[in-house]
């Protein structure tokens, strides 16, 4: 009933910036927490950033001060502004959100991911 679609990934040079977006659609009554994870080849998926329904944010130590998570509740969209990108930021970035679908309990939904490559 709910779909999350990421966009904004691509190739960027070290030190550059990208802005990722994730739009939720479907039978949505409300969205609580929204998060970004990332997964590099051969590594476990890791939590990058979280934003609550009230706007409180939390970041992994590796991205603190460089990334900013935000949300637009009217658009059911979460963003990840990535600055001062490093090669080690290269990964597939996944959006997930805690969503109450109409007539259903809260559960997490995942997007398919968008690839971010940081390279010269």
C-alpha atoms as one frame of an Amber mdcrd trajectory, in Angstrom:
protein
   0.000   0.000   0.000   2.980   2.300   0.588   5.904   2.994  -1.702   9.110
   4.916  -1.062  11.136   6.135  -4.028  14.592   7.652  -3.676  16.150  10.022
  -6.164  19.149  12.299  -6.479  22.011   9.844  -6.467  24.850  10.013  -8.937
  28.548  10.530  -9.444  30.216  13.371  -7.602  33.810  14.363  -6.947  35.257
  14.365  -3.445  34.273  17.532  -1.654  31.128  17.872  -3.691  27.496  17.816
  -2.654  24.344  15.914  -3.459  20.784  16.152  -2.271  18.812  12.950  -1.999
  15.043  12.865  -1.900  12.626  10.152  -0.883   8.944  10.496  -1.597   6.380
   8.290   0.072   3.129   7.553  -1.664   0.145   5.297  -1.318  -2.415   4.806
   1.397  -0.740   6.852   4.097  -2.443   8.193   7.170   0.705   9.421   8.910
   4.462   9.024   8.923   6.520   8.936  12.098  10.276   8.472  11.907  12.035
   8.741   8.568  15.568   7.486   8.096  18.401   7.135   5.641  20.615   4.064
   5.568  23.469   3.204   3.283  25.124   0.025   2.129  28.539  -0.230   0.536
  29.581  -3.373  -1.354  30.555  -6.110   1.066  29.417  -4.149   4.090  26.363
  -4.243   6.277  23.678  -1.661   5.868  24.221   1.152   8.346  22.024   3.884
   9.715  23.051   7.325   8.480  20.430   9.724   9.783  17.050   9.830  11.464
  14.392  12.490  11.711  11.339  12.155  13.916   7.879  13.429  13.158   8.671
  16.376  15.415  11.844  17.218  13.537  14.429  15.866  15.960  17.477  14.563
  14.123  20.280  12.133  14.777  23.348  11.297  12.693  25.999   8.674  12.486
  29.354   9.916  13.710  30.809   9.452  10.245  28.466  12.026   8.697  27.865
  14.404  11.601  28.414  17.968  10.485  28.421  17.076   6.791  24.945  15.656
   6.185  21.588  17.193   7.003  18.314  15.310   7.104  15.047  17.182   6.724
  11.448  16.462   5.852   8.437  18.059   4.252   5.395  16.504   5.841   3.023
  18.088   3.349   4.845  16.251   0.560   5.552  13.047   2.518   9.170  13.532
   1.563  12.473  13.222   3.389  15.733  14.727   2.161  19.388  14.122   2.806
  21.705  17.002   1.993  25.218  15.633   1.677  28.152  18.013   1.713  31.919
  17.580   1.750  31.504  14.129   0.307  34.268  11.597   0.721  35.037   8.436
  -1.237  34.006   6.410   1.797  30.503   7.839   1.432  30.094   5.766  -1.719
  27.149   3.454  -1.194  23.586   2.718  -2.106  21.439   4.974   0.020  18.088
   3.684   1.201  15.161   5.574   2.566  12.895   4.043   5.147   9.950   5.369
   7.058   7.650   4.327   9.856   4.257   4.619   8.247   0.694   4.120   9.327
  -1.217   2.987   6.290  -4.959   3.370   6.304  -6.442   0.541   8.324  -3.055
  -0.888   9.310  -0.566  -0.695  12.159   2.645   1.267  11.975   5.485  -0.465
  10.147   8.698   0.403   8.391   8.784   0.631   4.609  11.923   0.688   2.489
  12.817   2.244  -0.808  14.816   0.484  -3.502  17.860   2.681  -3.012  19.833
   5.226  -4.996  23.535   4.928  -5.758  25.956   7.618  -4.660  29.477   7.371
  -6.027  32.159   9.733  -4.776  35.213   9.524  -6.977  37.698  11.595  -8.922
